[in-house]
C-alpha cells in the first residue's frame, strides 16, 4: 500500500511539473508576442508631401508636414524634420504625390537646383532630337515612355534617285526624359512637341546626333514592359508590296492631253508560252446522238463534199 501511494505521488509531481512547464512556455510566448507587437506599433514621424509636386518644385514648410509612420518600415532616405528637408533650398527631382514620404533620392542636395543632369545616371547622356505631330506619335509620347528611334534616309549610290530610300532602327528601348521642356511623368495628356529628349549611353548619343544629320528621325512608342531588342533589318521600298510598278512618261505632243497611262511592271517577267492555235470552228450541219447519259455531236458533211 505504501509503495502504491508513493507511485501515485510521483506521478502527480511529474504531471505538475509538466503543467508548470507548459504554462511557463505559454505565458512566455504571449510576452514575446506582446513585445513584437509593441515594436511593430512603435511610431516615428517623417516628412511627407501635403500636395502634388512636379519636377523642380521647391520644398517649403507650406507643402510638407510631419506624419506618424511605423518605425520598423521607415523608407531609406526619409527626413525626420522639416528643417532637414528644406535645408539648402532643395527641390523635387521626381514627381511626389500627396502623403508620399519625401526621400533624399527624390530631391536635390543642399544648394541643388532642378537640373536634368541631377537625375541622369552616371554613364548616361541626354540627347534631344526634333519631332512633330507625325514623328512624335501625335503627341502620345510623354516623359517616362520608352520608344524606338527610326531613321529614313537616301540609299547611297550614284544610281539612286529621290525616292530610293530606306528606313532602319537607330536605337531601341530608349527612355524619354522630356518632351520640349516638360519632364514630369505625371503629365500623360497628349501634346504635340517640337523636341524629344532621350536617355542613352555615349555611343547611342553619337548615333542620334549623326542620324539627325543624315535623314528624318521618327519615334515608335513601345510597351514599357517589352525589353526585347535586336533582330531588326532595314526596310526598303520593295518591302512595301508595290515594288516593280512604274508609270511611263505621258505624251507631251500637241493636241488634246493624253489620258494618264496605266501603271506597268518595271521589270520584265518571263513570257508565258503562246497558246496553241485552235482549230477553225465547224459551221455546217451537225447531228447529236444520245446513248444513255452520253451526248455526242457529229459533223454532217453536205452532199458532194
Secondary structure, DSSP 8 states (H G I E B T S, - for coil): -HHHHHHHHHHHHHHHHHHHHHHHHHHHHHHHHHHHHHHHH-EEEEEEESS-B-TT-B--GGGEEEEEEEGGG--TTB-SSHHHHHTT--BBSS-B-TT-B-BGGGB--TT----GGGTS-TT-EEEEEE--TTTTGGGT--TT-EEEEEEEEE--STT--TT-EEEEEEEEEEEEEEETTB--TT--S----SEEEEEE-HHHHHHHHHHHHHSEEEEEEE-TT---------EEGGGGS-TTEE------SSSS-------EESS----------------S-EEEEEETTEEEEEE---TT-
